Amino acid sequence: MKILASDTEATGATNDTHGNPFTPDNKLVCISFAGYVDSDVLPIEYGNKPYGENLRRFSDHLRDADLLVGFNIKYDLHWYRRYGINFRGKPIWDCQTADWIMNHQQYPMPSLHEVGVRLGRGEKIDIVKKEYWEKGIDTDQVPWDILYEYSLNDADDLTWEIYQEQERLLKPYPKLRNLIWLHCQDISVTQEMEWNGLKYNVQKSLDKSRAVELEISNVTQELQSNCEVPLEWNSKDHISAFLYGGVVKKKERTSFLFTYKDGSQKTKERWEIKEYTLPRRIEPLQGTEYEKGGYFASNEDVLNSLRVTGEQRKLLNLVLKRNQLQKLNGTYYEGIPKIIETHHWEDEIIHGSIIHCQAQTGRLACRKPNQQNMDERVLECIVTRF
């Protein structure tokens, strides 16, 4: 059986895109591989040399392989697809997913370094991250001899070695291996989903954001009318003090009389931390006090569990409504356009991350943005392409 382990390095490591394969400005810098062929690192968009022959060489290796192995392999598959490397229909094995299942979902999103150390198969070389990325030097500017060693270590000394160790450990447990195998093949499906993405009407979303901001402002004013002390309504401590009573700390400008050496005086201002004690309006739930003491949880689950009547219910509903509007705006109406802008995604397509190795229940997770639990009001910003 011909097994090919591979890894990719891309630009974008030094900015907010984090090497996102859907960001047009990011480039595939090199591909490293090991397994049934001699291990090597092929420069792609590194320097000014043509890289077509290197793409063909790796494509040939991949075509002849019976199994493609990687670590967080979906990321690599996106880069292969973007550069025209055909992997469709090729069985895959993701060492990250395998580790996640083999360890009973105890280690969310395990890193290549963590797994290598845990299995006694080595560790990542940290020179590229510490001496280049953390200093603002992107991948394509790392000297080739250093990048070559770093990339080869990822593919050969880690990914390839981890795969062989996982196969050894799974040999007595064929049913568990089959389960992992099926999970790995599912990655091809989620890769397709991320690649196609969702088309999103950014302008409509921003228009709705402005309307929600006005609604948030109205709710905030209504809440503030019930408190003599101006509160910061995005502060958990302030909301806790408003509902359950307690101390509110506020940084305020205060006047004081300054005396000069010659005895003359002048009124000046300075920042001071002032404390205000608010009365208890609602009895907090037992066991919801924060470790620092004096403040209690005010998340949606807790608020919905409080026993309230009359005026208490009115105030609680206002807090809940404001929280929901804040989430609707920050996560979706304003949040999604911000993600699209940050990553420079083209054609207003959302390429969210579907994660196989995070939820302890084994289900898929989704982030940037969370497309699994979108508020129904956001769905009208999704544009069909069919």
ChimeraX attribute file (.defattr): number of C-alpha atoms within 10 A of each C-alpha:
attribute: neighborCount
match mode: 1-to-1
recipient: residues
	/A:1	7
	/A:2	13
	/A:3	21
	/A:4	23
	/A:5	30
	/A:6	28
	/A:7	25
	/A:8	23
	/A:9	23
	/A:10	23
	/A:11	26
	/A:12	23
	/A:13	21
	/A:14	17
	/A:15	13
	/A:16	11
	/A:17	18
	/A:18	14
	/A:19	22
	/A:20	22
	/A:21	26
	/A:22	21
	/A:23	19
	/A:24	11
	/A:25	14
	/A:26	18
	/A:27	23
	/A:28	23
	/A:29	19
	/A:30	24
	/A:31	25
	/A:32	24
	/A:33	29
	/A:34	24
	/A:35	19
	/A:36	15
	/A:37	13
	/A:38	8
	/A:39	18
	/A:40	17
	/A:41	23
	/A:42	21
	/A:43	22
	/A:44	24
	/A:45	17
	/A:46	20
	/A:47	12
	/A:48	7
	/A:49	9
	/A:50	11
	/A:51	16
	/A:52	11
	/A:53	11
	/A:54	16
	/A:55	18
	/A:56	13
	/A:57	13
	/A:58	19
	/A:59	17
	/A:60	13
	/A:61	17
	/A:62	22
	/A:63	16
	/A:64	13
	/A:65	19
	/A:66	15
	/A:67	16
	/A:68	21
	/A:69	24
	/A:70	28
	/A:71	28
	/A:72	22
	/A:73	24
	/A:74	23
	/A:75	17
	/A:76	21
	/A:77	24
	/A:78	18
	/A:79	20
	/A:80	20
	/A:81	15
	/A:82	15
	/A:83	14
	/A:84	11
	/A:85	18
	/A:86	15
	/A:87	16
	/A:88	10
	/A:89	8
	/A:90	14
	/A:91	15
	/A:92	25
	/A:93	24
	/A:94	23
	/A:95	26
	/A:96	25
	/A:97	26
	/A:98	24
	/A:99	25
	/A:100	22
	/A:101	21
	/A:102	16
	/A:103	9
	/A:104	11
	/A:105	19
	/A:106	15
	/A:107	17
	/A:108	15
	/A:109	18
	/A:110	19
	/A:111	16
	/A:112	20
	/A:113	17
	/A:114	15
	/A:115	22
	/A:116	20
	/A:117	15
	/A:118	12
	/A:119	15
	/A:120	13
	/A:121	17
	/A:122	19
	/A:123	18
	/A:124	17
	/A:125	15
	/A:126	11
	/A:127	13
	/A:128	20
	/A:129	17
	/A:130	11
	/A:131	12
	/A:132	18
	/A:133	19
	/A:134	13
	/A:135	11
	/A:136	13
	/A:137	17
	/A:138	19
	/A:139	25
	/A:140	22
	/A:141	14
	/A:142	16
	/A:143	11
	/A:144	14
	/A:145	8
	/A:146	12
	/A:147	21
	/A:148	18
	/A:149	15
	/A:150	20
	/A:151	25
	/A:152	22
	/A:153	23
	/A:154	29
	/A:155	28
	/A:156	21
	/A:157	18
	/A:158	26
	/A:159	30
	/A:160	25
	/A:161	20
	/A:162	27
	/A:163	22
	/A:164	14
	/A:165	15
	/A:166	16
	/A:167	13
	/A:168	11
	/A:169	12
	/A:170	17
	/A:171	11
	/A:172	10
	/A:173	11
	/A:174	10
	/A:175	11
	/A:176	14
	/A:177	19
	/A:178	12
	/A:179	12
	/A:180	22
	/A:181	17
	/A:182	12
	/A:183	18
	/A:184	23
	/A:185	16
	/A:186	13
	/A:187	22
	/A:188	19
	/A:189	12
	/A:190	17
	/A:191	20
	/A:192	13
	/A:193	15
	/A:194	18
	/A:195	20
	/A:196	12
	/A:197	15
	/A:198	18
	/A:199	17
	/A:200	22
	/A:201	16
	/A:202	20
	/A:203	13
	/A:204	14
	/A:205	21
	/A:206	20
	/A:207	12
	/A:208	19
	/A:209	21
	/A:210	14
	/A:211	11
	/A:212	19
	/A:213	16
	/A:214	11
	/A:215	16
	/A:216	19
	/A:217	12
	/A:218	13
	/A:219	17
	/A:220	18
	/A:221	11
	/A:222	13
	/A:223	19
	/A:224	16
	/A:225	11
	/A:226	10
	/A:227	12
	/A:228	8
	/A:229	14
	/A:230	11
	/A:231	19
	/A:232	15
	/A:233	16
	/A:234	11
	/A:235	10
	/A:236	15
	/A:237	21
	/A:238	22
	/A:239	21
	/A:240	23
	/A:241	24
	/A:242	26
	/A:243	23
	/A:244	21
	/A:245	21
	/A:246	21
	/A:247	18
	/A:248	22
	/A:249	17
	/A:250	17
	/A:251	10
	/A:252	12
	/A:253	13
	/A:254	12
	/A:255	12
	/A:256	11
	/A:257	10
	/A:258	12
	/A:259	11
	/A:260	9
	/A:261	6
	/A:262	6
	/A:263	7
	/A:264	8
	/A:265	11
	/A:266	9
	/A:267	9
	/A:268	11
	/A:269	12
	/A:270	9
	/A:271	11
	/A:272	13
	/A:273	11
	/A:274	13
	/A:275	12
	/A:276	12
	/A:277	13
	/A:278	19
	/A:279	14
	/A:280	14
	/A:281	16
	/A:282	19
	/A:283	12
	/A:284	22
	/A:285	16
	/A:286	7
	/A:287	8
	/A:288	12
	/A:289	15
	/A:290	11
	/A:291	8
	/A:292	7
	/A:293	7
	/A:294	14
	/A:295	23
	/A:296	25
	/A:297	19
	/A:298	22
	/A:299	12
	/A:300	13
	/A:301	9
	/A:302	13
	/A:303	18
	/A:304	13
	/A:305	10
	/A:306	15
	/A:307	12
	/A:308	16
	/A:309	10
	/A:310	7
	/A:311	10
	/A:312	14
	/A:313	14
	/A:314	12
	/A:315	19
	/A:316	20
	/A:317	14
	/A:318	15
	/A:319	22
	/A:320	16
	/A:321	17
	/A:322	22
	/A:323	18
	/A:324	15
	/A:325	18
	/A:326	20
	/A:327	15
	/A:328	20
	/A:329	23
	/A:330	15
	/A:331	19
	/A:332	25
	/A:333	25
	/A:334	22
	/A:335	19
	/A:336	23
	/A:337	20
	/A:338	16
	/A:339	20
	/A:340	22
	/A:341	13
	/A:342	13
	/A:343	23
	/A:344	18
	/A:345	19
	/A:346	13
	/A:347	10
	/A:348	19
	/A:349	21
	/A:350	25
	/A:351	25
	/A:352	20
	/A:353	21
	/A:354	22
	/A:355	18
	/A:356	23
	/A:357	24
	/A:358	20
	/A:359	16
	/A:360	14
	/A:361	9
	/A:362	13
	/A:363	10
	/A:364	14
	/A:365	15
	/A:366	16
	/A:367	12
	/A:368	15
	/A:369	19
	/A:370	15
	/A:371	17
	/A:372	11
	/A:373	8
	/A:374	13
	/A:375	13
	/A:376	7
	/A:377	11
	/A:378	16
	/A:379	10
	/A:380	11
	/A:381	18
	/A:382	16
	/A:383	13
	/A:384	8
	/A:385	6
	/A:386	3
